[in-house]
């Protein structure tokens, strides 16, 4: 996972938590839902990056195995 990807997903998760907390404090259900969605987006980005990294590692492993 690149540093940029880590930062992007962490940013979404933190911003989502902040919006969710703001929504709970102010009673704004829309803001709370928006925060939950943004936090979920950050988690999805993490998962996608993990899958991408696993595929990359698998392909590199297959290349190395075929070169033997």
C-alpha positions as CSV (number, residue, x, y, z in Angstrom):
1,X,0.0,0.0,0.0
2,X,1.5,3.3,-1.0
3,X,1.8,6.1,1.4
4,X,-0.6,8.2,-0.7
5,X,-3.2,5.4,-0.6
6,X,-2.8,4.9,3.2
7,X,-3.2,8.7,3.7
8,X,-6.3,8.8,1.5
9,X,-8.1,6.0,3.2
10,X,-7.1,7.3,6.7
11,X,-8.3,10.8,5.8
12,X,-11.7,9.4,4.8
13,X,-12.0,7.3,7.9
14,X,-11.1,10.2,10.2
15,X,-13.3,12.7,8.4
16,X,-16.1,10.3,8.5
17,X,-15.8,9.8,12.2
18,X,-15.7,13.5,12.8
19,X,-18.9,14.0,10.7
20,X,-20.6,11.1,12.4
21,X,-19.7,12.6,15.8
22,X,-20.9,16.1,14.8
23,X,-24.2,14.6,13.5
24,X,-24.7,12.8,16.8
25,X,-23.9,15.9,18.9
26,X,-26.1,18.2,16.9
27,X,-28.9,15.6,16.2
28,X,-28.3,15.9,12.5
29,X,-29.1,12.4,11.2
30,X,-28.1,13.3,7.7
31,X,-24.6,14.4,8.8
32,X,-24.3,11.3,10.9
33,X,-25.2,9.1,8.0
34,X,-22.8,11.0,5.7
35,X,-20.0,10.4,8.2
36,X,-20.7,6.7,8.5
37,X,-20.7,6.5,4.7
38,X,-17.4,8.3,4.4
39,X,-15.8,6.2,7.1
40,X,-17.0,3.1,5.3
41,X,-15.5,4.4,2.0
42,X,-12.2,4.7,3.8
43,X,-12.4,1.1,4.9
44,X,-13.4,0.0,1.4
45,X,-10.4,1.8,0.0
46,X,-8.2,-0.1,2.5
47,X,-9.7,-3.4,1.4
48,X,-9.2,-2.6,-2.3
49,X,-5.6,-1.6,-1.8
50,X,-5.0,-4.8,0.1
51,X,-6.5,-6.9,-2.7
52,X,-4.4,-5.0,-5.2
53,X,-1.3,-5.6,-3.2
54,X,-2.1,-9.3,-2.9
55,X,-2.6,-9.6,-6.6
56,X,0.6,-7.8,-7.3
57,X,2.5,-10.1,-4.9
58,X,0.9,-13.2,-6.5
59,X,1.8,-12.1,-10.0
60,X,5.4,-11.3,-9.0
61,X,5.6,-14.7,-7.3
62,X,4.3,-16.5,-10.4
63,X,6.9,-14.6,-12.5
64,X,9.7,-15.7,-10.2
65,X,8.4,-19.3,-10.2
66,X,8.3,-19.3,-14.0
67,X,11.9,-18.0,-14.3
68,X,13.3,-20.9,-12.3
